[in-house]
């Protein structure tokens, strides 16, 4: 089973923290500037409703990731932050990684990822549901492409080597 959708959700999580505010601002601006547009009131309302529904989807995904994080211990959350949230530099001294080989680190990450996948599925988010709900949202399309191409994670290896 392809669990890339879980990786995409994790990589996108840091942006989900602020995206709700951005969407709210966008909706407000659409309403305020509606008199300048060439759309009918009905078209504008439809666009605003679509935007609000998309915002709610993103908030649900954020809640799923937060549920996952709540079920992890402190070390596991730190490992997730290192790999998915760009926290490698911040976490450099947070984990006792001295004595960990690169292979031990990646084995630990692999086991943790399997655990995270199980929690995500337990929260009701399957690959099919993710595809249906989030595939058309720009940020997820871009992150999914990077994950599928294997372009995310290079900085992690550099960090492990002390870079």
N, C-alpha and C positions, 0 to 999 in steps of 0.2 A: 504494500500500500504506500502510495506517495504521500509523505507527510510534509512536503514543501510548504503547504498552506500554514502549518504551525510555525515554521521558520519565518514566513512572511509576516504573520501576525506579531511575532516577537520582535522582528526587526522594525516593524512599523510602530510598535507601542510607544516609544518616546515621542513620536509626533502626535499620537492620539491624545496625549495629555493636554495639548494646546489646541488641537484641531476643532474641538467643540466651540471654543471661544471664537475662532476664526469663522466658523460656519455661522454662528450667531451674528457676528458683525456683517457678514456677507448678506444674510437675510435682511438685516436692518437697512443696509445700504440699498438693496434692491427695492425695498418698500419706499424709502425716502426719495430715491431718484426715479421712481416709477413715472413721474410726470414727464420726464425727458425721453423716455423710451418710445419705441414704435409698436410695442406689444399691446394687445387689448388687455383689459383688466383680468379677463378670464385666463389668458395665457400667462400673465404675470403671476396670478395666484397659483396656477398649476406649477410653475417653476419654483415658486417659494415653497410650496408643499413638498415637491420633490427634494429640494435642498434640505428641508427640515427632516424628512424621512431618512435621507442619507446620513445626516448628523446623528439621528437616533441609532442607526445601524452601527456607526463608528463608536458611539458610546456603549452599545451592547458588547462590541468586540473588546473595548477597553476594559469593561467589567469582567469579561471572560479571562483576559490576561491577568487582571488583578486577583481573580479567584485562584488562578494557577499560582501566582506569587505567594499568596497567603498560605497555600498548602505546602510550600517548600520551607526547608530550614534556612538558617542564615547563610551557611556556606553555599547551598544550592542557589539561593537568590544572587549571591555574589558571582557565582559561575555564570549564571544567566546574564547578569549585567556585563560581565567581561565579554561574552561572546555576542550578545544580541543588542545591547543598549549602548555600545560604544564606551563602556566603562573600564576598558583595559587600563588606561593610565590612572584613573581614579582608584581602581581596585588593586593596584600594584602591591601595596602594603597591607591590604585588607585581608588577604588570604595567606595562610602559611604554606606557600607553594615551594618553599625551600625543600629540596630533596625530591620534588616531583619531577619525574622525567616527562618529556613531551608526550610520550605514549601513554603514561598514566593520566596526564591531564586530559588527553583526547578520549581515552576510555571512559573516564569519569563524565565527561561532557556527553558522550554517546548514551550512557546509562541514564543520565539526567534527562536528556532529550526524550528518550522512550517514556520516562515517567511523566514528563510534561505532556506528551502526546496523549497518554492515557487520561490525564486530568482534563485536557481540552475536549477529548471525545466524551468523557463523563459529564462535562458541562453542556453537552449537546451540539458542539460545533464539529461537524464532520467535513471532509474535503468537499463533498457535494454541496453542503449548506454554505461553506465558505465561498465556493465558486458562484453559487446562485446569488449570494448577498453582496459580495465584495469584488467580484471579477471586473466589473465595469468602472470601478473607482480608480482614478488615475494613479494614486500613490501605490496601490496594491499591484497594479499592472507593472509599474517600474521595478518595485522591490522583487516581485515574482521573477521578472526577467533576470535580475542580478543573481537571485538564488539559483535559478535554473542553470545559469551560465557558470556558476561556481565563483563568481567575482567577489562575493562577500566572505570575509574571514581571513584574508591575506594579512591584515594588520595584526590579527591575533597571533599568528605564528611569529611575526617579527617581535611582538611584545614578549612572547615566551622566551625568545632568545636574548632578551634584555635590551631590545631596541626601542 
